[in-house]
Amino acid sequence: MDALFDGSLGTGSLLLLVLSLVIAFGFEFVNGFHDTANAVATVIYTRSLRPWTAVILSGICNFLGVFIGGIAVALSIINLLPVELLVADGTGAGLAMLLALLLAAIAWNLGTWYFGLPSSSSHTLIGAIVGVGLANSMLPGHEFGVGVNWAKAGDVGLALLISPLVGFTLAALLLLAARRLIRDPQLYRPPVGTRPPPLWIRTALIGTCTGVSFAHGSNDGQKGVGLVMLILMGIVPAGFALNLELGQPELQRAVRAVDAIEQTLAATPTVADEQTMAMLHTELGELDAVLAGVSSLRDVPTSERWRIRRDVLLIDSTVKELEAELDRPAASAMTQARGELRRLTDYAPSWVLSCVALALGIGTMVGWRRIVVTVGEKIGKDHLTYAQGAAAELVAMSTIGISAGLGLPVSTTHVLSSGVAGTMVAQGSGLQRQTITRIASAWLLTLPVTMVLAGAMFLAFRALLV
């Protein structure tokens, strides 16, 4: 935080930084009321909690989820971006990228929210990232499609594709199992008036709502953390390009990692071209020389910090490509060494976590009603029962929580709404075709629309800023 107010930023850069951060926190704010409404829909429609009580509880759990969830999902999102944009010196190309990502995502989220459609913020952001990568590859001197991390995009896309199917199937099976094992007829009837459910059912529903909200914060909140860090690194590289809190032990491990990469390369022939290998050895040498001569990253001259970050990311990218040619022990050693080096660049200060958590938590308490009505009233033909709400929430909580631990960004919206649809089918209630068609249309259109929107914005902003 001190780096923002040490006087090193000019007025123009400071205003640019503030504007960028406001837009980034705005994305998380919109994400809060757009996605988290799914978590509270079941407890509201089963009369387990009053609406404002549910929303406040969900906001608090989202806040806590951001802090405890780590940054694995943030790194998965960031790694979709072309390395060229992540290491670009100066703020022009990087800022154009970030503004395009954020504004395209906010525009689509607000549009779908206005029409009450439970679309995915994860889909939205990933579509915007791929759109920026493709637009960047259309510039002179580039080859179309090159630069986008298609392997990572495939992993993320598969997770987003499978998770709604998992939500639908598991929620339906869970409800069917409950009907066989738990004979209490109250579970399978809609609520009567405003009377809350029996205490044990109410406790279970509140518990699953809490779990989904926490899992949402630990998954979706990380995306905002990653975007904020990209902004800080691009505009204030002296203060945020490297993790200045690392001490001597971490630096020594990084030096040993550089040595391990050099030794593995020397002992294992590769088919990489001479120019690539020469650049890799140069970057490794530069990094080793700097790290071996300092006791803390704060000792690295401010003018050199962005170059060190650039070297780490380029080394990571090149070595990762070479790993496919190595035997298992050598590849494993390379992966471990890359992990030690990325500790220099992959981090988030506590104040960033606090601000993202606050934006997500407050957003949860605003504008939630449109999506809640769709999930609670318009997916199935009948009112949501206690058992349906618990089954959908339990599956959503488990799926999202496991995905966050694995670093896979999945859609809270699609997992939960598909879970509700699965329980409606299992219950024999039937689905409202018009609502399902609208949700499916939003699901299918999110990626192509945000790709085009973000790509066009990136080219326009780049023309202005570079």
Steps between C-alpha positions, in 0.01 A plus 500: 500500500790739575608480136180677397563808711880539506491785249654300215179506294416806296151646509404341168622153601329528838167593339541215252570260786197616699272471196627150420458382859147644519407306186659180637317529832186585303532165323508320834208711627291398198619142540370508858139583425500311169639163613443485874126541458505132409629409845215671684215403268436163664497621861271787407252286308493227764432767767813395689621860527351840436640653181719767661630261765598253226664769287705642789611150606599421142693826471700426815579146381612630160729745679658220705529272197722748317746503791520127556471379141857579388583618148513175298193593293637852444818352355301263275313798358813713456687215330244507219646834391779522244840517671585786265239721666598391850863603448444810285704791633291810563131542567352541151441144374444358848251769595313459171476130577368553852247768408366282218469198729325685778265717297389212275434280804310772686289584193391139446437436869285811534306416184418145607419618854256758365307223323523274806715238324733290717805521271855422607757761601765231452392442141487875449852566622653204317329600176639851540851366563493278191361791297787725607752226418354448153484875434863535605598221259339695213746788535786537248788263565280239669352171388125468555417285801857481626548637851176373652569222747274249326595214733396699806192629313406139425531401867296796615241455225460133586443586867236757404332256261491203736405680822132571401459136396647395834267738683189374316581130534627493858219719635240278332663182637534652846131589508402149386725348768346726764149392403597137561694555822317789671126441521397832655229630260563861604825493307327450166220754533519873421509739799166606642458878521790670676551222754865387519587130457569265793816590690721220367405571138547873553844442653604286203380758247674787679816289518499430126430867420796595717718242324404613148563865590839419650594283200390778263727747678793259490449436126361814338666744740840375389432617145468858624821460701687395188368793296586753770854362523541533123400866526742569785787320330443684173463854639719479812760236408754626756265418785313193374691324220666278763395371841711732713402318820707193415805449720843346459383133527258545207766673292746219566242248383449706184879501436506121544207475258697692236795265553270196475361620165850563365622157612197323354543680167869408493431134571202458269510575127198684362373570150451870570665734251828669584347847526245385759765325707734801480224733622410258780862479621527880487184545709616237750839671529343843556268363766775309678729803506235721661367250755843389615601858575212612723361396837150627420310593186472850644874529433440457126508845333149615413598537135596130489192345664284481189789337309533236770127431480527480122788251526306279743190486279699436182707229670182341632334505158802360312586231754136387514509442123827306531360271771305302239832380353650388832472171686284492813774569763642791300155644429407471867819683601421775250142536628621532859762757399241704308280501808780644712568774246131592468493570874687819408210626287184313605360666811237743625533750790243477776355842414418378147321199648312732736382735226393221265324321786321822598387570142371145460331499840326835451401404146331191642267727699393709198287411201457134587124480452484452119713185493341362819154518344619314189665220699223470756190534282577466130716189453246241615123497463447450873625682809839393633476243782734468798662185364555656158665807649729295723600259220582779253695702759695199630613401151588860410697549822700180446566554128611862536709434810687210340555701182644792698745263668607366160536850354217449250260790443145369482169681481303533824204607289495200272576241767220618729235578238567166327478334843157657555394380153623149582294487818191622313537215250563246778198630692284467189412870508615577149691802369386831359618474141517874440730563797724203419527618140598851612760370746643262237512784246692720742734207573569443128535869413722605791830380355461626139346834600762581764782386268386741228424781746831474688703456182349812342551701820862384525582614147328835560670564837835387365476749214443776758754397764797353311 
